[in-house]
Amino acid sequence: MKPYSTHPPETTVLEDTKEFAALEEEWEDLYQDASLATPFQSWAWLYSWWEFYGEGYELRLVTVRNEGVLVGIVPLMLKRRWGFGRLLFVGTGITDYLDMLARRGWEGYVSQAARETLWRMGYWHVAELHELRPAAAAWGVFDGWDGPRTRMHQTNCPVIDVKPWDELLMSLKRKIRYDVRRNVRRADEDGVRCELVGPADAELAARRLVALNLEQWEERGISPEALTRRFEAHLEAAARRMTARDSGAISEVRLDGEAIASHFFVFGRDFVGEYMVGSGKESLRRYQVSSLFIRDGLQLARQRNVACLDLLRGEEPYKLRWTSKAVANHRVILGRNLLFWGPYVGYRLLRSRARRFVEQESTPPWIKTILNPFRQRYSGSP
């Protein structure tokens, strides 16, 4: 099939979960040929999200075909509140990279079809597209949008360039380098090993990861969403499906056969991403497990021949000590007229400025204490 066509796109807006489920194999074929897509655009991730987070949203899944062949998907959902309709990407909230899918070479064709479909689609006032990375296919929709539009910074993702372990250590400060080597040597001497979990054990491994994550963060303010059964259920389903498709996997840090720490990787075309980590308190004390996680991630990235280890959203100190750069995600807000778009963008800009104020080092601690609960990473309702 040629990457350009004079045939008009065949667009359909799917609103039924059964139709979403039935797309699995076609979606996977498209995903494998969508060069800009990340694992968070896989059917395995997004359908798992929809199963457990879709309540309260109306599915608006746009499919784009050319002569019957699926060349693009815009996975949208509609949120109505007080008569105001927002279009969002399926997965919004706990997903680090959001986007549409377009077959390689068909990005412009799919973007045009998406714009035309959005204009025709009813019941929405703003289309709010979260967590667009610089290479996202959805920028094609933004760039060609004829109505009001804006973009604003949303989050940063620290990234490590893949290189040999010893070379990476030499980029660290001397004291940090010494501590890392000492902790890694201790773990190796104790017989600690990192092992990828297979599809048959992925659900149990996801459950163990959630428990370890709770143990790691319970005294330092864990997100309320990470404590919910729906978050655990989503992670179990996503881990099982993504492991089976080789778009993700859980790696467990084991000692004498027991998982003492764990992390969930997603496998992109140009990166390995560390989505979530968890560790027992004793492991944290004895091994500084972040060093083990980074070494494990780098090894996986080198095995998969990708350029970077992406630590995904969040600029925690343990991430920043390893990284040489942070990649910015943006939020895009599209509208059809200024009447609804203008006030909503104003509201979002005020919230964005308040968030940046809280993140500044000069902000008084008591203000951060009050506002931090509203800035949690895992937000089930965007």
C-alpha positions in Angstrom: 0.0 0.0 0.0 1.4 3.4 -1.0 2.0 6.0 1.7 0.0 8.6 -0.2 -3.4 8.3 -1.8 -5.9 10.3 -3.7 -8.7 8.3 -2.1 -10.6 10.3 0.6 -10.2 8.9 4.1 -12.9 6.6 5.5 -13.5 7.9 9.0 -15.6 6.3 11.7 -16.3 7.3 15.3 -16.7 4.3 17.5 -18.7 4.7 20.7 -19.0 1.1 21.9 -16.5 -0.8 24.1 -17.1 -4.0 22.1 -15.9 -2.2 19.0 -12.8 -1.1 20.9 -12.1 -4.7 22.0 -12.7 -6.0 18.5 -9.9 -3.8 17.0 -7.1 -5.5 18.9 -5.4 -7.3 16.0 -5.9 -4.5 13.5 -4.7 -2.0 16.2 -1.6 -4.1 16.8 -0.8 -4.2 13.1 -1.1 -0.4 12.9 0.9 0.1 16.1 3.8 -1.9 14.7 3.9 0.4 11.6 3.2 3.7 13.5 6.8 5.0 13.8 5.8 7.9 16.2 3.8 5.8 18.6 5.0 4.8 22.1 3.9 1.7 24.0 1.3 3.9 25.7 -0.6 4.0 22.3 -0.7 0.2 22.1 -4.1 -1.5 22.4 -2.8 -3.4 25.4 -2.2 -0.2 27.4 -5.2 1.8 26.3 -7.9 -0.9 26.4 -6.7 -1.9 29.9 -7.1 1.8 30.9 -10.5 1.9 29.4 -11.7 -1.2 31.2 -10.9 0.3 34.6 -11.0 4.0 34.1 -13.6 4.5 31.4 -16.6 5.0 33.7 -17.9 8.5 33.4 -16.5 9.0 29.9 -18.1 8.5 26.4 -15.9 6.7 23.9 -15.1 8.6 20.7 -12.6 6.4 19.0 -11.8 7.7 15.5 -10.6 5.2 13.0 -9.1 6.4 9.7 -9.0 3.9 6.8 -7.9 4.1 3.2 -9.4 1.5 0.8 -10.4 -0.5 3.9 -6.9 -0.5 5.5 -6.6 1.0 8.9 -4.0 3.8 8.6 -4.8 5.8 11.8 -6.6 5.9 15.1 -7.4 8.9 17.3 -8.3 7.4 20.6 -10.6 10.0 22.1 -13.2 10.1 24.8 -15.8 12.7 25.8 -16.2 14.1 29.3 -19.4 16.1 30.0 -19.8 18.2 33.1 -22.4 20.9 33.7 -23.1 21.0 29.9 -19.5 21.6 29.0 -17.9 18.9 26.8 -14.1 18.1 26.8 -12.5 15.7 24.3 -9.5 13.9 25.9 -7.2 11.1 24.8 -8.1 7.7 26.2 -5.6 7.1 29.0 -5.4 10.6 30.3 -4.3 10.8 33.9 -1.9 8.0 34.5 -0.3 7.8 31.1 3.1 9.4 30.5 2.8 9.9 26.7 -0.5 10.4 24.9 -1.0 10.6 21.1 -2.8 9.3 18.1 -1.5 6.6 15.8 -0.7 7.0 12.2 0.9 4.4 9.9 4.4 5.3 8.7 4.2 7.8 5.8 0.5 8.5 6.5 0.9 11.0 9.3 -0.3 14.0 7.2 -3.2 12.1 5.8 -4.4 11.0 9.2 -3.9 14.5 10.7 -6.1 16.0 8.1 -8.8 13.3 8.6 -8.6 13.9 12.3 -9.1 17.7 12.0 -12.1 17.2 9.6 -13.7 14.6 11.9 -13.2 16.8 15.0 -15.0 19.7 13.3 -17.9 17.5 12.5 -18.1 15.8 15.8 -20.8 17.1 18.2 -21.1 17.9 21.9 -17.6 19.2 22.6 -16.3 22.6 23.4 -12.6 22.0 23.9 -10.2 19.2 22.8 -7.6 19.0 25.6 -4.7 16.7 24.5 -2.4 16.0 27.4 1.2 14.8 27.6 2.3 15.3 24.0 6.0 14.6 23.6 8.0 16.5 20.9 7.7 13.7 18.4 4.0 13.1 18.9 1.9 12.6 15.7 -0.8 14.8 17.1 1.2 17.9 16.5 0.0 17.5 12.9 -3.5 18.2 14.1 -2.4 21.2 16.2 -0.3 22.7 13.4 -3.2 22.6 10.9 -6.0 23.6 13.2 -8.1 26.5 11.9 -9.8 27.4 15.2 -8.4 28.8 18.4 -5.5 26.8 19.8 -2.8 27.0 22.4 0.0 24.8 23.9 1.5 25.0 27.4 4.2 23.1 29.2 2.9 20.2 31.3 5.6 17.9 32.6 9.3 17.0 32.1 10.7 13.5 31.5 14.3 13.0 32.6 16.2 10.9 30.0 19.5 9.0 30.2 21.6 8.5 27.0 22.4 4.9 26.8 26.1 4.2 27.3 28.3 1.6 29.2 27.7 1.5 32.9 31.2 2.6 33.9 31.0 5.5 31.5 27.8 6.7 32.9 29.2 6.4 36.5 32.1 8.7 35.5 29.5 11.5 34.7 28.3 11.5 38.3 29.8 13.5 41.1 32.6 11.8 42.9 30.7 11.1 46.2 27.6 9.8 44.4 29.8 7.6 42.2 31.5 6.1 45.2 28.1 5.4 46.9 26.7 3.8 43.8 29.7 1.5 43.3 29.6 0.5 47.0 25.9 -0.3 46.9 26.0 -2.2 43.6 29.0 -4.2 44.8 27.2 -5.2 48.0 24.1 -6.3 46.0 26.3 -8.4 43.6 28.1 -10.0 46.6 24.7 -10.9 48.2 23.6 -12.6 45.0 20.9 -10.0 44.0 19.7 -10.5 40.4 17.3 -8.6 38.1 14.9 -10.9 36.1 12.2 -10.1 33.6 8.8 -11.7 34.4 7.1 -13.7 31.6 3.5 -13.3 30.5 2.2 -16.2 32.7 3.4 -14.5 35.9 2.9 -10.8 34.8 -0.3 -10.3 36.8 1.1 -11.6 40.1 4.3 -9.6 39.5 2.1 -6.4 39.0 0.4 -7.1 42.3 3.8 -7.5 44.0 5.0 -4.2 42.4 2.0 -2.3 43.7 2.6 -3.7 47.2 6.3 -2.8 47.0 5.5 0.7 45.7 3.2 1.2 48.7 5.9 0.1 51.1 8.4 2.4 49.5 6.3 5.5 49.5 3.8 5.1 52.4 5.8 7.3 54.8 6.6 9.9 52.1 3.1 10.7 50.8 1.9 8.2 48.2 -0.7 9.3 45.6 -4.2 8.3 46.7 -4.9 6.9 43.2 -2.0 4.4 43.6 -3.9 2.9 46.6 -7.0 2.1 44.6 -8.1 -1.3 43.4 -8.7 0.1 39.9 -5.1 1.2 39.6 -3.8 -2.2 40.6 -6.3 -4.0 38.3 -5.3 -1.8 35.4 -1.6 -2.5 36.0 -2.3 -6.2 36.2 -4.1 -6.2 32.8 -1.6 -3.9 31.1 1.4 -5.9 32.3 -0.1 -9.2 31.1 -1.1 -7.9 27.7 2.0 -5.8 27.1 4.4 -8.6 28.2 2.6 -10.9 25.7 3.1 -8.3 22.9 6.7 -7.4 24.0 5.7 -3.8 24.5 6.5 -3.9 28.2 7.5 -6.1 31.1 8.1 -6.1 34.8 11.7 -6.7 36.0 12.0 -8.0 39.6 15.1 -7.5 41.8 15.4 -10.9 43.5 17.3 -12.2 46.5 17.1 -15.9 47.2 14.1 -16.2 44.9 12.1 -13.4 46.6 11.2 -10.1 44.9 12.7 -7.4 47.1 12.1 -4.6 44.5 10.4 -4.3 41.2 9.9 -2.0 38.2 7.7 -1.8 35.2 9.4 -1.1 31.9 7.7 -0.1 28.6 9.6 -0.8 25.4 9.5 1.9 22.7 11.1 2.0 19.3 13.7 4.5 20.5 13.6 4.1 24.3 13.1 1.9 27.3 10.9 3.7 29.8 10.7 3.1 33.5 7.0 3.6 34.3 6.8 2.6 38.0 9.1 1.3 40.7 8.7 -0.3 44.1 11.0 -1.5 46.9 10.9 -3.0 50.3 12.2 -0.8 53.1 15.1 -3.1 53.9 16.2 -3.1 50.3 16.1 0.6 50.2 18.3 0.8 53.3 20.8 -1.8 52.2 21.2 -1.4 48.5 20.1 2.1 47.3 17.9 0.3 44.8 17.6 3.2 42.4 21.2 2.3 41.3 20.1 -1.3 40.6 17.1 0.0 38.7 19.2 2.3 36.5 21.8 -0.4 35.8 19.0 -2.9 34.9 17.3 -0.4 32.6 20.5 0.5 30.8 21.2 -3.2 30.2 17.8 -3.7 28.8 18.1 -0.6 26.6 21.5 -1.8 25.2 20.0 -5.3 24.6 17.1 -3.7 22.6 19.5 -1.4 20.8 17.7 1.8 21.7 19.2 5.2 22.3 17.9 6.2 25.7 16.5 5.1 29.1 13.5 7.3 29.7 12.6 7.8 33.4 9.2 9.3 32.3 7.3 11.9 34.2 8.6 13.4 37.4 11.8 15.1 38.4 12.6 13.3 41.6 16.2 13.9 42.9 17.2 10.3 42.3 16.3 10.7 38.6 18.1 14.0 38.1 21.4 12.8 39.4 21.6 10.4 36.5 20.3 12.4 33.6 21.8 14.9 31.3 18.5 16.3 29.8 14.8 16.5 30.4 12.3 16.3 27.6 9.2 18.5 27.9 5.7 17.2 27.4 3.0 19.8 26.5 -0.8 20.1 26.8 -2.7 21.3 23.7 -6.1 22.9 23.9 -8.1 23.3 20.7 -11.5 25.0 20.3 -14.1 25.8 17.7 -14.9 29.3 19.0 -13.5 31.7 21.5 -16.6 31.8 23.7 -15.8 28.5 25.4 -12.1 28.1 24.6 -11.0 31.5 26.0 -12.2 31.1 29.6 -11.1 27.5 29.8 -7.6 28.3 28.6 -7.4 31.1 31.1 -8.3 28.7 33.9 -5.7 26.2 32.7 -3.0 28.9 32.5 -3.7 29.9 36.1 -3.4 26.3 37.3 -0.2 25.8 35.4 1.4 28.9 36.9 0.3 27.9 40.4 1.9 24.5 39.9 5.2 26.1 38.8 5.1 28.3 41.8 4.8 25.3 44.1 7.7 23.6 42.4 10.1 26.6 43.0 12.7 26.1 45.7 11.9 29.6 47.1 8.3 28.7 47.8 7.6 28.4 51.6 7.3 24.8 52.8 3.9 25.4 54.4 2.4 26.4 51.0 3.9 23.3 49.4 2.4 21.2 52.2 -1.1 22.6 51.5 -0.9 22.3 47.7 1.0 19.1 47.2 -2.1 16.8 47.6 -3.5 18.5 44.4 -0.3 17.8 42.4 -0.2 14.0 42.6 1.2 12.1 39.6 -1.5 9.5 39.5 -4.7 11.3 38.8 -7.6 9.1 37.9 -9.9 11.9 36.7 -8.2 14.5 34.5 
